[in-house]
Amino acid sequence: MYQTTLAENFAFSGVGLHNGKDVRVHVLPAVADTGVQFRRVDVQNCPYVRITPFNVSSTQLATTVQCADFPISTIEHVMSALYGLGVDNAYIDVEGAEIPILDGSALPVVEYIRKVGVIAMESKRKYMILLEPLELEHESKFISSVPTNELKITFDIDYPHSAIGKQSRTFVLTPDSYADSVANARTFGFASEIEVLRRMGLTRGGSLDNAIVVDDKAGILNLEGLRSQDEFVSHKILDLIGDLSLIGHRIVGHISAVRSGHQVNNMFARKLVESSSYYKITELDGVTYGGYKGYGYIK
């Protein structure tokens, strides 16, 4: 029921998926009611900015936010890891324009968080309790929400490639369920699109070390194969959690998505925030909401 932050800071570095440049990131504890705030430390006089769905400036194959006048791209995996493990408050210093892709999943960040630990604070956490059904449809992509007593996500995907096809998964978010069955799902792409994307300035740092690559004829090109049979749909859940985390509250409701991506995720997050009669923001006293009872790794 209480807000949390990191017990200690941690850092990681690597290549950006899209710009192909090396960058280092520092994640630090923060006081209550800070939320998650980013700043670019490679430019002068860039203040910390608490990100929201409304300062997302691009959703082209990643979620990019504006930190003052400077972009930070591909924030969804680190945001997903923080939200998935229940971290409410943190500062993130980025020495570049894109968060490193690491292995293409949120697992490395999850492992850092679990290593340093999470601490409960004295301030109560405020939850976004969904009260009424809400829907959004855009270009055959769909997201809806209905009330429930936990954060539950149902995601359906449908790709024409036989290696993916139709997949559906329903997932209830707890720190353990996130770490065990969502965090390790990697981003994916198609070999036939790589050259076009690179000419557009995208996926310049992509490789078989940080993404699942699907070929029209050969199938999955990664020699180790998939980490799980539902890795594709699980990564879409990972991304959705990261994109919805920009709302800034723990959500209590059932979110259902069909073929959604970063653009529609952000559109839905904005619509939800603006639909104030469809939810209430409240502290929870004496009420157990299934996804938020206990964190076994809190120090």
N, C-alpha and C positions, 0 to 999 in steps of 0.2 A: 504493500500500500504506500510505500515511501519512495521518493526519488532516489536515484542511484548515480554514481559516477565511478570512474576508474580508481583503483587503489594506487596505481602508479602510471607514469607515462610509458609509452613504447613508440618505436619507430620502425619503419620498413621502407624499402626502396626497390626500384625496378623500372621496367620500361613501360611507357604508355601504349595501350593497345592501338590507338589511332594515330598519335603523332610520332610514335616510335622513339621518343626521347627518354633518357634516364631522369628519374625524379625521386626525391626523398620526401617522406611524409612523417610528421611527428603527431601523435595523438596524446592529449594531456587531460588530466582531471579538470573539472570545472565546478563552480559552486552551484547550489540549487537554483533552479529557474533560468539557467543559462541556455538550456537546450543544446543543440549541436551547432557550433559556430566554426566557420572556415575563414582562413586568411591566406593570401599569397605572401610568402616571406621572401620571395625572389624579386619583389618589386618594392619600391619605397612607399611608405605611408599608406599601406593597405590595411585597413582596420578589420577586426573580426566582424563577420556578418552572420547573423542567425538566419539560416536558409529556410525558405518556405516554398510551397508549390508555385508561388507567384514570382519568384526570381529565377525560375528555370528559363534559360535563354535558348536552349536547343535540346531536341530529343532525337537527333539523327544518330541512330545506332548506339546511343548512350544518353545519359542525363547530364547536362551541363548547366551550371549555375553561375551567376555573376557575383563576384566578390568585389564590391565597389564597382570599378570599371573593368575588372579583370576576370576572365573566365576560368573556371575549374571544371574540367570534363571528367566523365566516367566516375561519378561519385556514388553510384547506386550500390556497388558491392560493399564498400566500407560502411555506408549508411545502413544497409541491410544487416550487416554483422552487428553493429551497435544496437539496432532495434531488436534484432532476433535474440540477443543475449540480455536485453533489458537495460541497456545503458541509456540513461536519460540526458546526461549532461557531459559534454566534452568539447575541448578546443582541438581543432585540426589545423596544423601548419603545413602548407604545401609549398615545396620548393620548385614550382613549375606549374604548367597549365593543365595537367591531367594526372589523376590518381593512377599509380601503377596497376597493371592488370594482374600481376603476380601469376598464379596458375590458372586464371580465368574464373575462379570461384571466390567465395567469401571465406573459405576454410582457413587460409593463412592468418587473416585478421581475427577470426574466431579463436585460433590457437594463441595469438598474442593476448587477447582479452582474458582468456582463461588463465594464462600464465601470470599476468599482473594482478588479476582479481578485480572484483567489483565490490563497492561498499555502499551500504544504505545510508541515506542522509536523514536529517530530522524533518525536512519539509515533506508534506504529503504530495503524492503524485496525483495529477488531474487526468482523468480518463475521458475519452470521447465515446459516450454511450449512444449507439445508433438507435433511433426511436421509430423511424418509418422507412419503408422501402424506397430506394433511390436507384435510377437507371440512367445509363448513358450509352448511346450507340453512335459509332462513327466509322464509316467506310467498312462495313461488315465486321467490325470489331465491337465488343460489347463488354461492359462492366456493370454490375448491379450490387446492391447491398441490402440486407435485411437484418432486423434485430436478432441477437442471440446473446448468450452470456459468456462468450469467449471470442477471441479472434480466430475465426475459421476462414480459410481460403480454399475455394474450388477453382481450378484452372483447367481449361480445355484448349488443346492445340490441334491443328490439322494441317500437316505439310504434305505435299504430293510425293515427296521422296519416301521410298519404301523403308529406309533406315529410321524414319521418324513416324510418319503416318499420323493417325489419330491417337492422342494420349489424353487422359484425364486423371486428375488427382485432387483429393480433398485433404486438407492439412490443417491441424489445430496448432497454433503457435504457442510453444513453451520454449524456454531456453534450451532444454535438453533435446526436444524434438527438432528444433532448428539446427542445432549443432550436429545432430546425428544423421539427419536425413535430407537437409536442404543445403546447408552451407557448402558442401563439397561439389555441388552441381556446377559444371563449367559452362561458360558462354559457348555458343556454337555459330557456325557459318557455313557457307557453301563454296566449294572450290571454284565453281563457275563464275562467282561474283567477285573474287578477290582482286583481279586486275582492274576491273572497273572501279571498285572502291578505292584502290590505291591511287588511281588517277584523280579521284575526287579528294585526295588527301586523308583518306581513312584507312584503318587496319594496317598502317605501316609498321607497327610493332607486333602484329599478329604472327603466331607460329603454332606448330603442333604442341608446343610446351605450354601454351596459355589459352587454347581453344580447341573445341571439337570441330574438325573440318570434315564435311560430308561431300563426297564426290558423286556425281550423277551415275557413274558406272561402277566405280570401285567401292562405293559405300563409305564407311567411316575410315578415314586415313590414319588416325592415331593407332599406333601399334598396340597400345595397352587396352584399346577398346573403351567401352563405357564404364563408368564407376557404378552405375545402377541402370536398370532397364528403363526407369522413368527419369533419367538425368535431364532430358530435354525439357519436359514439363516442369521438373523441379527447379531448373534454372529460371524459368519464367516466373515461378513463385518467388524465388530469391529476388529477382528484379522488381517485382510488384511490391514486395515488402520494403525494399529500399526506396522506391518512388513514393509510396504512401507514408513512409516515415517522415517526409518533409512536412507533413501536417503538424507534427510537433507534440502529439498526444498518443498515448496508448489507445488503440481503437478496440472497442468491444462490439463486434458485429460479424456477420458472415458476408464476405466479399466473394463474388463469383465473376470470373473473367473468361472470355472466349476470344482467342486469337489476339489478345491485347499486347501492346508493346509500350515503350516509354512514352510516346506521344499520348496515347489514350489513357495510360496510367496517370499522367500529369493532368490531363483534362478532367478525369474523374476526381482526382484529389482537389483540384480547384473548385469543381462543382460542389463537392461535399462540404468544403469549408464555407462556401457561400450560401449553402442551404441550411441556415442556422436553425430552422424549425424542425429539421430532421434529426437533430442530435442534441444532447446536453453535455456540457463539460462539468465534471463533478469529481470530488474526492470520494473514495469508497471507505466506509466505516462499517465493519462487521458483516460485509458481504463478500463472498468468495466468488471471483470470476475465474473460471477454470484455467485460463492461459496464464494467469499472473500470480499464482500462489506458490511462493518459495523459489529461491535460487540456490541450488546446492553448492555453487562455487563462490558465493558471497563471503568475503572475509569478515 
